[in-house]
Amino acid sequence: MFRGTFVVVAITLLIANTVQAQVQANFGSVAAGRDIVNSVINIGVDDLVKKYKEDAQDLKQNNADLRQNNADLRQFNAEQITRLAELQKKLDLNERQIRSALFILGETNLSPDQLAPTLVQIASQYKLLRDQALTRPTDSSETSTLKNDARKAIDTGDLAGAEALLAKVEDLQRAALLNATRNLAADVAETAASRGEVAMTRLRYVEAATHFASAGNMYAPVFDSPKALDYLEREADALYLQGEEFGDDKALHQSIERRRALLERLPRDKMARDWARNQHNLGLSLDTIAQRSSGAEPILLQSIEAYRDALQVITRDKSPLDWANIQSNLGSALAQLEERSPGSGRMEEAIAAYQEVLKECSREKAPLQWGGIQTNLAAAYLRIAETESGTESFELALKSFDLALQEVTRERDPAAWGTIQNDLGSALSKLATRNGDQKMLASAIDAYRASLAVKTRERYPYDWATTTYNLAGTLSDLAKDDSGVKLLDEAAISYRAALQEITQERSGLVWARAQTNLGNVRLRLGRLRPGTADLEAALAAYTEATKEWTIDSSPLDWAMEQDHIGDVLFLLAIRTSQSQRFQEAADSYRQAMAVNQRANRIFDAARNQADYCVVLWLAGDRTSDESKKSEAQQSCQRVVRLAMAVANAGDRMPAATRFQAAKILGDLTYKFVFVRDYDEAVRIADFVIPSFPELSWVQINKAHALMLSGKTQQALEIYQGLISGPDAADFKQSIRTDFQQLRSLGLNAPLMETVEKNIKD
């Protein structure tokens, strides 16, 4: 705006000087403009133009000649020629320019007082046009030629021709600008991508993704190219690695978004392999996020679809090894889906997929890949083993792990070797739990520690955290003898360490599980050690888990946490003699019971009700509230009648259902000891033990009831039989823990010391 105004003013002054008039203007101000009337600028010109306007009819008759700029002065009368000469002199224009200007003026419908200023304005524009049409050193030869031709057209008054020539100049300049922009954008993109690769090398995947995104954005939205697609793919790759290695679920979701955006821009018909590769990688991201999510079946189905889409392009006959890789990952997704939704037969489909892969990916041709398939096969057998009563599938899993480790050695591929060691540890731990084999648990711990030796926190933080989490669980399982406290302390330390990497923000589901398991360990320690520190820590861990598992988002998990919280509050009430803790525990059990009842989880609700009635009973007893005690007694009896009816239903109920009812009754025998209803505890135990001998621990509760009711000899015989039998270590630990808890409730008997001495000896 300022620049244009100043130029017009300067030219206006030039014209004014030709008529010996004085006009002054400062830079940026307007000394004269098109709306000025009777200015000195118009003196002389005004009269000439007014007179010329009287000849408008003659002008219109000569429009065609004027437009073509080929008329000469002979077509005008003497008076007109004189006026034209005077205008040419006053406006500093040549003959053809004057005629062109007058022609433009003749086409207007201006009032008489506007004719002169408008003509002055047109003359000023002519001067500006001559200046702007000058060539520059940076112009190309073609541009210079066009500019020179445009200047000539301006000089001859051929404005239409000048405009057409300048349009060509603009087209050339825009093309040059676009090309320069393209080249500069490509340079910037390449530099940004190089920074991304540096960040990838430094394992800073979020930074790398940012750089790759910046590189890709240099190509949009003006134009697209294969390079832009490459950068978008690298961004998705970096986000996937951030999610996979660091447990960053947000990054995984972002990688999925980027991958889908990329697939929309990749034409399958023209870039088939690129399209298939990204379909496969989309499947990997979905598969990984599904492993960390509850209700992940829809995600797994999307993963399976992505793998199958990739397999439409990457076929077995054209690319056997690539096909084998995708097929193997498809098998893993199918296996995981079967684990989430049992009974679909997908585990067998997964095993069949792995076996087909092994036909293409032989041990001789690709030993490391063959070893990886053996690992996947082992994991599938392991999942089948968890649903079977025998150990055949466990044995097949261990055999596959052994084969895998023959090829995938620590020297060849330390990271893959570490992964297999982790998976082997899981298999050994599960089989040991099935068989009650303490030595196998110790072997599982060795496998986990071997994995941690190569899967370090610095290089593989999420894998390290996962293995540390698994190690903590196995340490907890191993803690059954006199060294239990030490192992449980180590397990608690391991869980806390894992939680430094497994955060709620990164992986909420796994975080909540880890918090729950940490709470379980601290609760066990709280039962073994005096004081309240372990119990308070357990309460804190369970409460943390409810931040992820809310009653709205995960009601059943929330109910489980409420049940755990009730257990801790109950023990705190006993340790601290704070009656309100009993009521708080009762409230937690009641809330859990309500959720389980709505979900039709009958046995979980019955267990909650059994716990509720006992703590309510104790709360009423401590506060001398007979109404609470009465309500609690009635609630307990309802649970007993229901559980006995189910447990005694015979063939009318499935065996598993009857067994669950018997377990609830077994738990109630211990709780009736708490409330000093020893006869009821013995009655229920005598109902359970003959029909369900596998629930041998119920005998401990019966012995407690007999001892506290004064039937010392009968109790002693039961205790001695248990601590000298095949499961003596477990029974000794349980008896010690129970005695400690009974004493906290004020329940004591001389026989306790005798039994404890026998256990120690």
Secondary structure as GFF3:
##gff-version 3
##sequence-region A 1 761
A	DSSP	alpha_helix	2	18	.	.	.	ID=ss1
A	DSSP	three_ten_helix	40	42	.	.	.	ID=ss2
A	DSSP	alpha_helix	45	54	.	.	.	ID=ss3
A	DSSP	alpha_helix	56	61	.	.	.	ID=ss4
A	DSSP	alpha_helix	63	68	.	.	.	ID=ss5
A	DSSP	three_ten_helix	73	75	.	.	.	ID=ss6
A	DSSP	alpha_helix	78	91	.	.	.	ID=ss7
A	DSSP	alpha_helix	95	106	.	.	.	ID=ss8
A	DSSP	three_ten_helix	112	114	.	.	.	ID=ss9
A	DSSP	alpha_helix	115	132	.	.	.	ID=ss10
A	DSSP	alpha_helix	141	155	.	.	.	ID=ss11
A	DSSP	alpha_helix	159	201	.	.	.	ID=ss12
A	DSSP	alpha_helix	205	217	.	.	.	ID=ss13
A	DSSP	alpha_helix	226	246	.	.	.	ID=ss14
A	DSSP	alpha_helix	249	265	.	.	.	ID=ss15
A	DSSP	alpha_helix	272	291	.	.	.	ID=ss16
A	DSSP	alpha_helix	297	313	.	.	.	ID=ss17
A	DSSP	alpha_helix	320	340	.	.	.	ID=ss18
A	DSSP	alpha_helix	346	360	.	.	.	ID=ss19
A	DSSP	alpha_helix	367	385	.	.	.	ID=ss20
A	DSSP	alpha_helix	392	407	.	.	.	ID=ss21
A	DSSP	alpha_helix	414	435	.	.	.	ID=ss22
A	DSSP	alpha_helix	438	454	.	.	.	ID=ss23
A	DSSP	alpha_helix	461	478	.	.	.	ID=ss24
A	DSSP	alpha_helix	484	498	.	.	.	ID=ss25
A	DSSP	alpha_helix	508	528	.	.	.	ID=ss26
A	DSSP	alpha_helix	533	548	.	.	.	ID=ss27
A	DSSP	alpha_helix	555	576	.	.	.	ID=ss28
A	DSSP	alpha_helix	579	598	.	.	.	ID=ss29
A	DSSP	alpha_helix	602	623	.	.	.	ID=ss30
A	DSSP	alpha_helix	626	647	.	.	.	ID=ss31
A	DSSP	three_ten_helix	650	652	.	.	.	ID=ss32
A	DSSP	alpha_helix	655	674	.	.	.	ID=ss33
A	DSSP	alpha_helix	678	691	.	.	.	ID=ss34
A	DSSP	alpha_helix	698	708	.	.	.	ID=ss35
A	DSSP	alpha_helix	712	723	.	.	.	ID=ss36
A	DSSP	alpha_helix	728	744	.	.	.	ID=ss37
A	DSSP	alpha_helix	751	760	.	.	.	ID=ss38
###
